[in-house]
Every structure is written in structure tokens, then in C-alpha cells.
């Protein structure tokens, strides 16, 4: 019998990682335990991670290092499948190390993964922080 796969939305991770609604955090903890035990498989994606990073940063005002630690813990959770994990990992590291927006870091990881060396953007400041990526500013 195949293990049931269930999509996990951002709010589940927010409740669990912040414990700001303890009943919901506990409910998700029970679901995570089922996933860890192999009773089901939780699945999520980069959009959930991006929303999580943005919310932890803008609403909860957590430091980048704390956000990075939480995302890395998620990526290492047994029973949780994260699509594009191979791009999220460098992105969350660059987000913290290079002090750039998570989305810019993800896009830089995507560029590298797809063999692209040039980004066309008006956001020279952030993309200039990535080694091996050339920034092309339209009209500039």
C-alpha cells in the first residue's frame, strides 16, 4: 500500500515554528510525528518556503540566522518532502550569508542550476553579491 502524500501549507509551519497558537502547533506536531513514523508523507514547495521566510522576517521580525536555522531544520525533517530542495538549500544559505532577499537568493540558485550566467534586473545591489553572475541593467 502506497503512503498517502499530503500537501503542507505555510500556516502549519508558522504555527509549529513560532508556537504562537499552541493548540495548532501541537496538532501539527502530531501530524509531523505520523510523517516521521512513515504513516503519511508531507509534501511542500518553494512557494511555501518563500512565504514562510517572508512572514518570519516581516511579521515576526526574526533575525536571518534564526530563519535560516528554521528552514534548514524543515529541510532535514524526516517524512517531509520539499520540492526543489536542491535550490532551496543554497538559497537559504545565501539569504543569510549575502544579506539578500530569499527570492533573489532562490533566483540566483536557479540561474546557477540552469547554467545561466547573466541576470537582467534593476536590482543590481542584490544580484552583484553573487559570484559568477553578471548583472545586466536595461538602459544602463
C-alpha positions, 0 to 999 in steps of 0.5 A: 500500500502506497503512503498517502502524500499530503500537501503542507501549507505555510500556516502549519509551519508558522504555527509549529515554528513560532508556537504562537497558537499552541493548540495548532502547533501541537496538532501539527506536531502530531501530524509531523510525528505520523510523517516521521513514523512513515504513516503519511508523507508531507509534501511542500514547495518553494512557494511555501518556503518563500512565504514562510521566510517572508512572514518570519522576517516581516511579521515576526521580525526574526533575525536571518540566522534564526530563519535560516536555522528554521528552514534548514531544520524543515529541510532535514525533517524526516517524512517531509518532502520539499520540492526543489530542495536542491535550490532551496538549500543554497538559497537559504544559505545565501539569504543569510550569508549575502544579506539578500532577499530569499527570492533573489537568493532562490533566483540566483540558485536557479540561474546557477542550476540552469547554467545561466550566467547573466541576470537582467534586473534593476536590482543590481545591489542584490544580484552583484553579491553573487559570484559568477553572475553578471548583472545586466541593467536595461538602459544602463 
